[in-house]
């Protein structure tokens, strides 16, 4: 186990743990899980099994279980083919 004199960096060769106060990593980061605070910026990617509790999708605001847009320019488009069925409540 190595720990820097100021405690900002530690490396454990027994279990592979690496801890540091700040990290600037260039290249690929692969992880099984993670926690982020602050902004996460990406230019592409895929989200799977995500629960969104607030924010925006296109021009719509997420409000509870609803997508809300008070503008008259808002629209949702559906393309139905064959024996497709669309019900709006």
Rosetta blueprint (number, residue, H / E / L):
1 X L
2 X E
3 X E
4 X L
5 X L
6 X L
7 X L
8 X L
9 X E
10 X E
11 X E
12 X L
13 X L
14 X L
15 X L
16 X L
17 X L
18 X E
19 X E
20 X E
21 X L
22 X L
23 X L
24 X L
25 X L
26 X L
27 X L
28 X L
29 X L
30 X L
31 X L
32 X L
33 X L
34 X L
35 X L
36 X L
37 X L
38 X L
39 X L
40 X L
41 X L
42 X L
43 X L
44 X L
45 X L
46 X L
47 X L
48 X L
49 X L
50 X L
51 X L
52 X L
53 X L
54 X L
55 X L
56 X E
57 X E
58 X L
59 X L
60 X E
61 X E
62 X E
63 X E
64 X L
65 X L
66 X E
67 X E
68 X E
69 X L
70 X L
71 X L
72 X L
73 X L
74 X L
75 X L
76 X L
77 X L
78 X L
79 X L
80 X L
81 X L
82 X L
83 X L
84 X L
85 X L
86 X L
87 X L
88 X L
89 X L
